[in-house]
Every structure is written in structure tokens, then in C-alpha cells.
């Protein structure tokens, strides 16, 4: 799906995040790059399903937490995060995303972007190694 689709994963994103994504996608398109949303807003049930799958795959809650947040801490459930592909779109966002306040947050998840309006003037903040280093995940 694209950032222009009306599906819940896109339509339920925070309006400011969605606006920034759409502005960036229009400009990226001028450079021959198209954004696809691999994951956007998620229901609490779907997030819990992903978390359980990660625990099974990685063998523990601790290891799973490096990849999948709980329903209470997930920026996806809150509509504040989007996973973007393909790699060309991520490269474009890595170079230009701060202009729109769109920042990669985790070093281990180059596809995961969140809105950081302060990045427009000051650049994106340093990356967390993974979600377990993000203070928001310690709730």
C-alpha cells in the first residue's frame, strides 16, 4: 500500500505523520522514488499477535523486545510509526526525511520512521540501537 491509500494501516496514522509522509512521498516521486507502507497503524490485537510471534521466534520476551513492542508501548498502535519500503525509499528518507520531520528511530530497524518535528530545524536525533534502548519502551 502507499501513503495515499485509504486502508486503516494508513488512514489511522497520526494526521501530522501522515501529512509529512505524503509531502515527502510527492517530492520523492519527483526523484523517481515511490514509498510503500509495509506496516503503519496496528490494532492492539495485531500488535499482540506480532509480539507473541516474536517471542516464539527469538525465544524470550527480552529478545523479542528488540523487535516488537508491547501493545502499551508500540508507536504503531498509537499511529505514530510507519515502516517504509523498499530500500530506495528508505535511502531517500535517510537523506531527505529530516526536512519533513521524518526520522529513523532504531539502528536495527532501518524501515521504521516516526515524526520528529524538531528535526526540520535540528536534524534527526541519534538512533537508539534497538527499542530496548528507547526510554519510551520502559513503561
OpenMM code with the backbone's topology and positions (N, CA, C; nanometers):
from openmm import Vec3, app, unit

residues = "UNK UNK UNK UNK UNK UNK UNK UNK UNK UNK UNK UNK UNK UNK UNK UNK UNK UNK UNK UNK UNK UNK UNK UNK UNK UNK UNK UNK UNK UNK UNK UNK UNK UNK UNK UNK UNK UNK UNK UNK UNK UNK UNK UNK UNK UNK UNK UNK UNK UNK UNK UNK UNK UNK UNK UNK UNK UNK UNK UNK UNK UNK UNK UNK UNK UNK UNK UNK UNK UNK UNK UNK UNK UNK UNK UNK UNK UNK UNK UNK UNK UNK UNK UNK UNK UNK UNK UNK UNK UNK UNK UNK UNK UNK UNK UNK UNK UNK UNK UNK UNK UNK UNK UNK UNK UNK UNK UNK UNK UNK UNK UNK UNK UNK UNK UNK UNK UNK UNK UNK UNK UNK UNK UNK UNK UNK UNK UNK UNK UNK UNK UNK UNK UNK UNK UNK UNK UNK UNK".split()
positions = [
    Vec3(0.0846, -0.1175, 0.0000),
    Vec3(0.0000, 0.0000, 0.0000),
    Vec3(0.0891, 0.1239, 0.0000),
    Vec3(0.0348, 0.2334, -0.0437),
    Vec3(0.1112, 0.3577, -0.0466),
    Vec3(0.0613, 0.4501, 0.0650),
    Vec3(0.1308, 0.5607, 0.0838),
    Vec3(0.0904, 0.6582, 0.1861),
    Vec3(-0.0356, 0.7334, 0.1448),
    Vec3(-0.0852, 0.7085, 0.0235),
    Vec3(-0.2062, 0.7743, -0.0250),
    Vec3(-0.3294, 0.6838, -0.0169),
    Vec3(-0.3108, 0.5583, 0.0188),
    Vec3(-0.4226, 0.4642, 0.0283),
    Vec3(-0.5088, 0.4945, 0.1502),
    Vec3(-0.6352, 0.4570, 0.1414),
    Vec3(-0.7294, 0.4830, 0.2497),
    Vec3(-0.7496, 0.3650, 0.3443),
    Vec3(-0.6630, 0.2674, 0.3398),
    Vec3(-0.6752, 0.1499, 0.4273),
    Vec3(-0.6455, 0.1889, 0.5718),
    Vec3(-0.6976, 0.1165, 0.6699),
    Vec3(-0.6771, 0.1536, 0.8110),
    Vec3(-0.5309, 0.1719, 0.8506),
    Vec3(-0.4404, 0.0887, 0.7995),
    Vec3(-0.2994, 0.0996, 0.8368),
    Vec3(-0.2405, 0.2359, 0.8012),
    Vec3(-0.2990, 0.3012, 0.7011),
    Vec3(-0.2550, 0.4352, 0.6597),
    Vec3(-0.3491, 0.5414, 0.7159),
    Vec3(-0.4771, 0.5217, 0.6974),
    Vec3(-0.5767, 0.6222, 0.7377),
    Vec3(-0.5772, 0.6488, 0.8879),
    Vec3(-0.5379, 0.5500, 0.9681),
    Vec3(-0.5385, 0.5665, 1.1142),
    Vec3(-0.4067, 0.6188, 1.1700),
    Vec3(-0.3135, 0.6546, 1.0828),
    Vec3(-0.1899, 0.7174, 1.1310),
    Vec3(-0.2216, 0.8554, 1.1864),
    Vec3(-0.1371, 0.9010, 1.2763),
    Vec3(-0.1489, 1.0370, 1.3279),
    Vec3(-0.1544, 1.1328, 1.2088),
    Vec3(-0.2482, 1.2284, 1.2081),
    Vec3(-0.2626, 1.3180, 1.0924),
    Vec3(-0.1349, 1.3947, 1.0570),
    Vec3(-0.0574, 1.4360, 1.1550),
    Vec3(0.0661, 1.5096, 1.1260),
    Vec3(0.1705, 1.4187, 1.0614),
    Vec3(0.1805, 1.2952, 1.1101),
    Vec3(0.2716, 1.1979, 1.0495),
    Vec3(0.2289, 1.1701, 0.9060),
    Vec3(0.1014, 1.1478, 0.8849),
    Vec3(0.0515, 1.1178, 0.7511),
    Vec3(0.0752, 1.2345, 0.6556),
    Vec3(0.0530, 1.3555, 0.7023),
    Vec3(0.0780, 1.4730, 0.6185),
    Vec3(0.2252, 1.4812, 0.5786),
    Vec3(0.3146, 1.4607, 0.6739),
    Vec3(0.4585, 1.4647, 0.6445),
    Vec3(0.4967, 1.3537, 0.5459),
    Vec3(0.4424, 1.2346, 0.5661),
    Vec3(0.4708, 1.1234, 0.4746),
    Vec3(0.4237, 1.1543, 0.3334),
    Vec3(0.3055, 1.2098, 0.3226),
    Vec3(0.2515, 1.2394, 0.1898),
    Vec3(0.3300, 1.3497, 0.1200),
    Vec3(0.3716, 1.4516, 0.1954),
    Vec3(0.4539, 1.5573, 0.1342),
    Vec3(0.5870, 1.4999, 0.0878),
    Vec3(0.6502, 1.4169, 0.1716),
    Vec3(0.7779, 1.3553, 0.1349),
    Vec3(0.7601, 1.2626, 0.0149),
    Vec3(0.6526, 1.1852, 0.0128),
    Vec3(0.6292, 1.0910, -0.0976),
    Vec3(0.6112, 1.1643, -0.2299),
    Vec3(0.5423, 1.2781, -0.2267),
    Vec3(0.5258, 1.3568, -0.3504),
    Vec3(0.6617, 1.4043, -0.4016),
    Vec3(0.7438, 1.4543, -0.3106),
    Vec3(0.8757, 1.5020, -0.3521),
    Vec3(0.9658, 1.3868, -0.3962),
    Vec3(0.9583, 1.2730, -0.3282),
    Vec3(1.0384, 1.1562, -0.3664),
    Vec3(0.9979, 1.1075, -0.5054),
    Vec3(0.8684, 1.1131, -0.5331),
    Vec3(0.8185, 1.0705, -0.6640),
    Vec3(0.8837, 1.1534, -0.7750),
    Vec3(0.9078, 1.2817, -0.7477),
    Vec3(0.9766, 1.3671, -0.8457),
    Vec3(1.1189, 1.3178, -0.8725),
    Vec3(1.1762, 1.2448, -0.7767),
    Vec3(1.3099, 1.1862, -0.7914),
    Vec3(1.3028, 1.0415, -0.8397),
    Vec3(1.1826, 0.9957, -0.8758),
    Vec3(1.1665, 0.8604, -0.9254),
    Vec3(1.1588, 0.7541, -0.8168),
    Vec3(1.1268, 0.7952, -0.6946),
    Vec3(1.1216, 0.7026, -0.5815),
    Vec3(0.9782, 0.6934, -0.5317),
    Vec3(0.9309, 0.5713, -0.5075),
    Vec3(0.7959, 0.5515, -0.4550),
    Vec3(0.8029, 0.4886, -0.3162),
    Vec3(0.7224, 0.5407, -0.2262),
    Vec3(0.7134, 0.4880, -0.0897),
    Vec3(0.6029, 0.3827, -0.0825),
    Vec3(0.6316, 0.2756, -0.0128),
    Vec3(0.5300, 0.1765, 0.0212),
    Vec3(0.5258, 0.1614, 0.1719),
    Vec3(0.4079, 0.1505, 0.2266),
    Vec3(0.3900, 0.1298, 0.3700),
    Vec3(0.3838, -0.0203, 0.3924),
    Vec3(0.4863, -0.0736, 0.4574),
    Vec3(0.4880, -0.2156, 0.4907),
    Vec3(0.4087, -0.2428, 0.6178),
    Vec3(0.4040, -0.1432, 0.7040),
    Vec3(0.3226, -0.1511, 0.8253),
    Vec3(0.3051, -0.0093, 0.8774),
    Vec3(0.1845, 0.0220, 0.9180),
    Vec3(0.1563, 0.1538, 0.9732),
    Vec3(0.0840, 0.1376, 1.1050),
    Vec3(-0.0347, 0.1965, 1.1141),
    Vec3(-0.1158, 0.1788, 1.2347),
    Vec3(-0.1481, 0.0309, 1.2498),
    Vec3(-0.1449, -0.0157, 1.3752),
    Vec3(-0.1803, -0.1546, 1.4049),
    Vec3(-0.2826, -0.1577, 1.5180),
    Vec3(-0.3759, -0.2497, 1.5078),
    Vec3(-0.4688, -0.2706, 1.6190),
    Vec3(-0.3923, -0.3332, 1.7359),
    Vec3(-0.4489, -0.3201, 1.8538),
    Vec3(-0.3880, -0.3811, 1.9726),
    Vec3(-0.3787, -0.5333, 1.9555),
    Vec3(-0.4821, -0.5941, 1.8998),
    Vec3(-0.4813, -0.7396, 1.8805),
    Vec3(-0.3702, -0.7825, 1.7847),
    Vec3(-0.3540, -0.7084, 1.6760),
    Vec3(-0.2499, -0.7447, 1.5801),
    Vec3(-0.1108, -0.7243, 1.6410),
    Vec3(-0.0925, -0.6176, 1.7161),
    Vec3(0.0368, -0.5942, 1.7804),
    Vec3(0.0683, -0.7079, 1.8774),
    Vec3(-0.0304, -0.7510, 1.9533),
    Vec3(-0.0086, -0.8615, 2.0469),
    Vec3(0.0248, -0.9893, 1.9712),
    Vec3(-0.0408, -1.0124, 1.8589),
    Vec3(-0.0097, -1.1280, 1.7743),
    Vec3(0.1374, -1.1217, 1.7285),
    Vec3(0.1815, -1.0057, 1.6823),
    Vec3(0.3205, -0.9890, 1.6385),
    Vec3(0.4174, -1.0123, 1.7540),
    Vec3(0.3810, -0.9640, 1.8736),
    Vec3(0.4680, -0.9826, 1.9897),
    Vec3(0.4804, -1.1313, 2.0242),
    Vec3(0.3692, -1.2013, 2.0251),
    Vec3(0.3733, -1.3456, 2.0548),
    Vec3(0.4575, -1.4209, 1.9513),
    Vec3(0.4423, -1.3845, 1.8251),
    Vec3(0.5246, -1.4469, 1.7206),
    Vec3(0.6733, -1.4197, 1.7439),
    Vec3(0.7063, -1.2978, 1.7842),
    Vec3(0.8465, -1.2625, 1.8089),
    Vec3(0.9022, -1.3402, 1.9280),
    Vec3(0.8234, -1.3578, 2.0325),
    Vec3(0.8692, -1.4364, 2.1476),
    Vec3(0.8985, -1.5793, 2.1027),
    Vec3(0.8107, -1.6344, 2.0220),
    Vec3(0.8315, -1.7697, 1.9706),
    Vec3(0.9576, -1.7768, 1.8836),
    Vec3(0.9757, -1.6783, 1.7975),
    Vec3(1.0900, -1.6777, 1.7056),
    Vec3(1.2222, -1.6567, 1.7782),
    Vec3(1.2253, -1.5596, 1.8732),
    Vec3(1.3506, -1.5222, 1.9379),
    Vec3(1.3743, -1.5932, 2.0711),
    Vec3(1.2746, -1.6652, 2.1217),
    Vec3(1.2949, -1.7496, 2.2380),
    Vec3(1.2734, -1.6872, 2.3735),
    Vec3(1.2524, -1.5556, 2.3788),
    Vec3(1.2287, -1.4914, 2.5084),
    Vec3(1.1636, -1.3553, 2.4877),
    Vec3(1.0974, -1.3082, 2.5928),
    Vec3(1.0387, -1.1731, 2.5905),
    Vec3(1.1487, -1.0692, 2.5688),
    Vec3(1.2610, -1.0903, 2.6354),
    Vec3(1.3713, -0.9936, 2.6292),
    Vec3(1.4237, -0.9767, 2.4862),
    Vec3(1.4475, -1.0876, 2.4183),
    Vec3(1.4968, -1.0796, 2.2803),
    Vec3(1.3888, -1.0269, 2.1864),
    Vec3(1.2660, -1.0687, 2.2076),
    Vec3(1.1561, -1.0212, 2.1232),
    Vec3(1.1401, -0.8703, 2.1335),
    Vec3(1.1658, -0.8151, 2.2517),
    Vec3(1.1509, -0.6707, 2.2741),
    Vec3(1.2456, -0.5879, 2.1870),
    Vec3(1.3495, -0.6489, 2.1337),
    Vec3(1.4399, -0.5776, 2.0427),
    Vec3(1.3730, -0.5490, 1.9090),
    Vec3(1.2600, -0.6193, 1.8810),
    Vec3(1.1968, -0.6105, 1.7504),
    Vec3(1.0502, -0.5723, 1.7548),
    Vec3(0.9787, -0.6081, 1.8616),
    Vec3(0.8349, -0.5848, 1.8670),
    Vec3(0.7978, -0.5308, 2.0049),
    Vec3(0.7349, -0.4153, 2.0068),
    Vec3(0.6936, -0.3521, 2.1330),
    Vec3(0.5642, -0.4152, 2.1847),
    Vec3(0.5372, -0.3911, 2.3106),
    Vec3(0.4103, -0.4334, 2.3680),
    Vec3(0.2985, -0.3434, 2.3153),
    Vec3(0.1755, -0.3862, 2.3331),
    Vec3(0.0633, -0.3042, 2.2855),
    Vec3(0.0604, -0.1688, 2.3552),
    Vec3(0.1083, -0.1629, 2.4796),
    Vec3(0.1043, -0.0369, 2.5544),
    Vec3(0.2176, 0.0589, 2.5196),
    Vec3(0.3235, 0.0087, 2.4553),
    Vec3(0.4360, 0.0962, 2.4217),
    Vec3(0.4554, 0.1144, 2.2708),
    Vec3(0.3835, 0.0410, 2.1902),
    Vec3(0.4039, 0.0443, 2.0457),
    Vec3(0.3623, 0.1782, 1.9837),
    Vec3(0.4560, 0.2387, 1.9126),
    Vec3(0.4248, 0.3604, 1.8376),
    Vec3(0.3313, 0.3282, 1.7206),
    Vec3(0.3322, 0.2043, 1.6739),
    Vec3(0.2403, 0.1655, 1.5664),
    Vec3(0.0958, 0.1651, 1.6157),
    Vec3(0.0720, 0.1120, 1.7342),
    Vec3(-0.0640, 0.1085, 1.7905),
    Vec3(-0.1159, 0.2513, 1.8107),
    Vec3(-0.0278, 0.3409, 1.8500),
    Vec3(-0.0657, 0.4809, 1.8709),
    Vec3(-0.0804, 0.5577, 1.7385),
    Vec3(-0.0389, 0.4962, 1.6278),
    Vec3(-0.0459, 0.5647, 1.4985),
    Vec3(0.0694, 0.6603, 1.4756),
    Vec3(0.1783, 0.6440, 1.5509),
    Vec3(0.2918, 0.7353, 1.5439),
    Vec3(0.4132, 0.6782, 1.4719),
    Vec3(0.3982, 0.5609, 1.4089),
    Vec3(0.5123, 0.4991, 1.3404),
    Vec3(0.4663, 0.4343, 1.2110),
    Vec3(0.5602, 0.4280, 1.1181),
    Vec3(0.5332, 0.3656, 0.9891),
    Vec3(0.6608, 0.2946, 0.9439),
    Vec3(0.6435, 0.1768, 0.8861),
    Vec3(0.7549, 0.1026, 0.8286),
    Vec3(0.7482, 0.1208, 0.6777),
    Vec3(0.8565, 0.1748, 0.6218),
    Vec3(0.8606, 0.2150, 0.4814),
    Vec3(0.9522, 0.1242, 0.4001),
    Vec3(0.9134, 0.0968, 0.2800),
    Vec3(0.9956, 0.0226, 0.1864),
    Vec3(0.9700, 0.0792, 0.0487),
    Vec3(1.0394, 0.0341, -0.0516),
    Vec3(1.1545, -0.0555, -0.0475),
    Vec3(1.2813, 0.0184, -0.0071),
    Vec3(1.3952, -0.0451, -0.0292),
    Vec3(1.5224, 0.0130, 0.0167),
    Vec3(1.5490, 0.1497, -0.0465),
    Vec3(1.5068, 0.1715, -0.1701),
    Vec3(1.5275, 0.3028, -0.2333),
    Vec3(1.4508, 0.4135, -0.1618),
    Vec3(1.3318, 0.3817, -0.1139),
    Vec3(1.2538, 0.4795, -0.0373),
    Vec3(1.3219, 0.5084, 0.0957),
    Vec3(1.3760, 0.4057, 0.1585),
    Vec3(1.4474, 0.4267, 0.2859),
    Vec3(1.5737, 0.5097, 0.2645),
    Vec3(1.6429, 0.4841, 0.1555),
    Vec3(1.7622, 0.5661, 0.1250),
    Vec3(1.7227, 0.7118, 0.1058),
    Vec3(1.6125, 0.7349, 0.0325),
    Vec3(1.5667, 0.8705, 0.0082),
    Vec3(1.5306, 0.9372, 0.1407),
    Vec3(1.4575, 0.8665, 0.2271),
    Vec3(1.4203, 0.9230, 0.3577),
    Vec3(1.5416, 0.9459, 0.4450),
    Vec3(1.6390, 0.8584, 0.4377),
    Vec3(1.7612, 0.8768, 0.5158),
    Vec3(1.8303, 1.0073, 0.4783),
    Vec3(1.8264, 1.0393, 0.3512),
    Vec3(1.8902, 1.1617, 0.3024),
    Vec3(1.8027, 1.2862, 0.3199),
    Vec3(1.6710, 1.2741, 0.2998),
    Vec3(1.5826, 1.3903, 0.2944),
    Vec3(1.4756, 1.3971, 0.4032),
    Vec3(1.4570, 1.2899, 0.4772),
    Vec3(1.3451, 1.2801, 0.5708),
    Vec3(1.3398, 1.3890, 0.6764),
    Vec3(1.4541, 1.4320, 0.7263),
    Vec3(1.4562, 1.5342, 0.8326),
    Vec3(1.3860, 1.6627, 0.7877),
    Vec3(1.3905, 1.6935, 0.6588),
    Vec3(1.3210, 1.8123, 0.6067),
    Vec3(1.1720, 1.8103, 0.6360),
    Vec3(1.1187, 1.6897, 0.6530),
    Vec3(0.9756, 1.6709, 0.6776),
    Vec3(0.9490, 1.6297, 0.8231),
    Vec3(1.0567, 1.6184, 0.9004),
    Vec3(1.0442, 1.5710, 1.0380),
    Vec3(1.0364, 1.4203, 1.0475),
    Vec3(1.0690, 1.3499, 0.9421),
    Vec3(1.0608, 1.2036, 0.9394),
    Vec3(1.1973, 1.1435, 0.9698),
    Vec3(1.2027, 1.0689, 1.0786),
    Vec3(1.3308, 1.0173, 1.1261),
    Vec3(1.3267, 0.8675, 1.1516),
    Vec3(1.4347, 0.8018, 1.1131),
    Vec3(1.4568, 0.6640, 1.1552),
    Vec3(1.4866, 0.6696, 1.3044),
    Vec3(1.4352, 0.5772, 1.3811),
    Vec3(1.4495, 0.5812, 1.5259),
    Vec3(1.5465, 0.4759, 1.5776),
    Vec3(1.5436, 0.3570, 1.5169),
    Vec3(1.6220, 0.2436, 1.5663),
    Vec3(1.7236, 0.1983, 1.4626),
    Vec3(1.8470, 0.1776, 1.5079),
    Vec3(1.9533, 0.1331, 1.4176),
    Vec3(1.9190, -0.0036, 1.3563),
    Vec3(1.8552, -0.0912, 1.4344),
    Vec3(1.8269, -0.2255, 1.3835),
    Vec3(1.7004, -0.2314, 1.2970),
    Vec3(1.6306, -0.1199, 1.2823),
    Vec3(1.5083, -0.1167, 1.2015),
    Vec3(1.5136, 0.0013, 1.1038),
    Vec3(1.5891, -0.0135, 0.9952),
    Vec3(1.6038, 0.0995, 0.9018),
    Vec3(1.4741, 0.1363, 0.8303),
    Vec3(1.3725, 0.0563, 0.8449),
    Vec3(1.2423, 0.0811, 0.7807),
    Vec3(1.1475, 0.1612, 0.8688),
    Vec3(1.1762, 0.1713, 1.0001),
    Vec3(1.0851, 0.2293, 1.0990),
    Vec3(1.1079, 0.3807, 1.1085),
    Vec3(1.0030, 0.4582, 1.0761),
    Vec3(1.0106, 0.6041, 1.0810),
    Vec3(0.9020, 0.6602, 1.1708),
    Vec3(0.9377, 0.7671, 1.2401),
    Vec3(0.8434, 0.8394, 1.3245),
    Vec3(0.8600, 0.9883, 1.2977),
    Vec3(0.7595, 1.0657, 1.3355),
    Vec3(0.7628, 1.2101, 1.3160),
    Vec3(0.8361, 1.2753, 1.4316),
    Vec3(0.9373, 1.3541, 1.3984),
    Vec3(1.0110, 1.4353, 1.4945),
    Vec3(1.0176, 1.5764, 1.4363),
    Vec3(0.9144, 1.6609, 1.4634),
    Vec3(0.9092, 1.7942, 1.4018),
    Vec3(1.0347, 1.8781, 1.4252),
    Vec3(1.0988, 1.8583, 1.5391),
    Vec3(1.2203, 1.9355, 1.5680),
    Vec3(1.3335, 1.9031, 1.4708),
    Vec3(1.3248, 1.7909, 1.3999),
    Vec3(1.4281, 1.7526, 1.3034),
    Vec3(1.4319, 1.8480, 1.1849),
    Vec3(1.3209, 1.9159, 1.1578),
    Vec3(1.3159, 2.0078, 1.0443),
    Vec3(1.4238, 2.1151, 1.0595),
    Vec3(1.4455, 2.1628, 1.1806),
    Vec3(1.5476, 2.2649, 1.2053),
    Vec3(1.6786, 2.2081, 1.2567),
    Vec3(1.6721, 2.0992, 1.3342),
    Vec3(1.7932, 2.0500, 1.4005),
    Vec3(1.8422, 1.9141, 1.3570),
    Vec3(1.7780, 1.8525, 1.2605),
    Vec3(1.8178, 1.7193, 1.2173),
    Vec3(1.7614, 1.6124, 1.3092),
    Vec3(1.7657, 1.4922, 1.2613),
    Vec3(1.7108, 1.3803, 1.3381),
    Vec3(1.7982, 1.3514, 1.4600),
    Vec3(1.7346, 1.3023, 1.5679),
    Vec3(1.8113, 1.2683, 1.6881),
    Vec3(1.8954, 1.1432, 1.6648),
    Vec3(1.9928, 1.1199, 1.7519),
    Vec3(2.0732, 0.9972, 1.7397),
    Vec3(1.9827, 0.8737, 1.7474),
    Vec3(2.0237, 0.7704, 1.6760),
    Vec3(1.9471, 0.6462, 1.6742),
    Vec3(1.9658, 0.5680, 1.8040),
    Vec3(1.8594, 0.5028, 1.8479),
    Vec3(1.8704, 0.4016, 1.9524),
    Vec3(1.9178, 0.2737, 1.8846),
    Vec3(1.9970, 0.1934, 1.9536),
    Vec3(2.0438, 0.0675, 1.8961),
    Vec3(1.9261, -0.0208, 1.8569),
    Vec3(1.8269, -0.0278, 1.9425),
    Vec3(1.7043, -0.1022, 1.9183),
    Vec3(1.6011, -0.0536, 2.0195),
    Vec3(1.4767, -0.0997, 2.0107),
    Vec3(1.3737, -0.0482, 2.1015),
    Vec3(1.4027, -0.0659, 2.2505),
    Vec3(1.4842, -0.1632, 2.2871),
    Vec3(1.5124, -0.1825, 2.4300),
    Vec3(1.5937, -0.0676, 2.4878),
    Vec3(1.6535, 0.0162, 2.4037),
    Vec3(1.7299, 0.1326, 2.4488),
    Vec3(1.6464, 0.2608, 2.4500),
    Vec3(1.5235, 0.2519, 2.4028),
    Vec3(1.4336, 0.3665, 2.3933),
    Vec3(1.3603, 0.3836, 2.5266),
    Vec3(1.3780, 0.4967, 2.5939),
    Vec3(1.3111, 0.5161, 2.7244),
    Vec3(1.1596, 0.5034, 2.7188),
    Vec3(1.0991, 0.5286, 2.6031),
    Vec3(0.9548, 0.5143, 2.5914),
    Vec3(0.9099, 0.3684, 2.6070),
    Vec3(0.9991, 0.2770, 2.5844),
    Vec3(0.9644, 0.1343, 2.5924),
    Vec3(0.9744, 0.0799, 2.7351),
    Vec3(1.0166, 0.1629, 2.8293),
    Vec3(1.0376, 0.1181, 2.9665),
    Vec3(0.9146, 0.1351, 3.0530),
    Vec3(0.8015, 0.1615, 2.9939),
    Vec3(0.6782, 0.1849, 3.0706),
    Vec3(0.6297, 0.0594, 3.1358),
] * unit.nanometer
topology = app.Topology()
chain = topology.addChain("A")
for resn in residues:
    res = topology.addResidue(resn, chain)
    for name in ("N", "CA", "C"):
        topology.addAtom(name, app.Element.getBySymbol(name[0]), res)
